[in-house]
């Protein structure tokens, strides 16, 4: 095995020959027993009873891509075993995150006797108690971090429960949804797996939710991508056509083409648009929905840029020694504050909270760095919120204006304490130092097998020192980007550095490069190049 291949595999925990093939092929050996999830047996037993009694199941899903796809998986999967299921997705701006008592009451009125909360419900303790009072049994299929208080739900199927022993706790909610369907299939004595078309939804929701692509998640996404490349869903085919159909659907297609359009529905309109697209019965029904999502995505891009401009101006006017960014405005739409928070965290490498300041309610979304557990900080002061929930690096909350001073002081104090010894500056983790001559076709092929790449499984980042610059020229409007041709020994590579146009490089000079490997398709021809992340000219 080439030295570089051994390093890349070892970095991913693959240290024995017997582990290599299952890892590279995404073998089903990494798939976990669904009954290992907490309360799965209780949930399945209740659903089996619902099958026998022909009960109506209500699926209450969140309004982001994970919740939308989880809802679609549950409705389709339950239907495949003979259950009647209806879906409810709240309006982000009018109803907000989590379960709402008014909606639960309406679902009970429509005849539902079981409520499945998909990608929500873990922190909706009062609302679940309300549902129980109406006679509904509640099953929560969610991956958000549970609060210290026990849930009144009949079943809390959540791999982040303190008592969970599930081997792959990184599942997105859509992954938990498909594990629930797998368990139900098994208990009903059905041969084989659930419909394979469910797994393309799992891939879509998992990548869109930036869930770690390790363990079972990586297997599920690989399986789903295979299905996505031959999808028969009218909605996905229409959306791919709208985004510009790629030669091959991969994780980048989801991340940059499908997920933003799916999420745009809930951010600026109603997430039901995206749900209906995924389950569209015909091309004629799918096309106008795909067009609407494409329009909403363009609006989302424009409005996010405006929010970010004002948010950065607010941050620039504050004390820059603060360990956390907290900004807000009545002009910040609640559906877009999470995107702005993510951009701020990426730019300034510190937690960021962006808020829509309403007259009676403040809605906020936050993003964080590895060193600061955001949702844990919220758990410490639950009395400050109307609703809240999330993960270590992404969370949201709703509060009232009068609670805002105490909440802001709490978050700033927590960030100051926890990040006191952390250098709040972004860094580039380098997996291996390599000579360009080591980047052989065999290594390039290995990189494709290491995919899908994403959170927890980043594309391998290499350092090559002392390469010779054969050619350097600016690229794009105003020379914002950089195009290079570089030589290292007998190896010559093309390279592009997006946003690196300010680097001062000239032909004949030597430089150190940090990069990943990227593929381009040009006139139907596949080409491989270096994707530059940083450049350091050598001196002397």
DABELPE-V851934 format. One line per field, one symbol per residue. ss: DSSP state (@ for helix, = for strand, . for the rest). phi: phi as a letter, one per 40 degrees, with the letter a starting at -180 (. if undefined). A space follows every 50 residues. Layout:
BEGIN
ss->???
phi->???
END
This chain:
BEGIN
ss->..@@@@@@@@@.....@@@@@@@@@..@@@...@@@...@@@@@@@@@@@ @@@..======...@@@@@@@@@@@@@@@@...======..@@@@..... @@@@@@@@@..=======......@@@@@@@@@...=====......... ....===...............@@@@@@@@@@@@@@@..........@@@ @@@@@@@@......@@@@@@@@@@@@@@.....@@@@@@@@@@....... @@@@@@@@@@@@@@@@@@...@@@@@@@....@@@@@@@@@@@@@@@@@@ @@@@@@@@@@@@@@@@@......======.......@@@@@@@@@@@@.. =======....======......@@@@@@..@@@..====...======. @@@@@@@@@@@@@@@@@@.............==..@@@..@@@@@@@@@@ ...=..=....==============.@@@.========..=======... .........=============..=============...
phi->.ddcccccccccgcbbdccccdcccgccdccccccccdgccccccccccc ccbfccbbbbbcccccccccccccccccccbgccbbbbbccdccbgcgcb cccccccccchcbbbbcbgahcbcccccccccccgccbbbbabccccccc ccccabcacccdccbccbccdccccccccccdccdcccgccgccdccccc cccccccccfcdcbfcdccccdcccdcccbdbcccccccccccgcccacb cccccbbcdcccccdccbabcddcccccbdcaccccdccccccccccccd cccccccccccccccccccccccbcbbaaccccdcbcccccccccccbfa dbbbbccccbbbbbbbbabdcbccccccdcbcccbcaaiibcbaaaabab dcccdcccccccccccccbdbbccacbbcbcacaccccccdcccccdccc cccidgacddbbbbbgccccabacagcggcbbbbbbbbgccbbcabbcgb ccccbbdgcbabbbabbbbbbbfgbcbbacbcbabbccbg
END
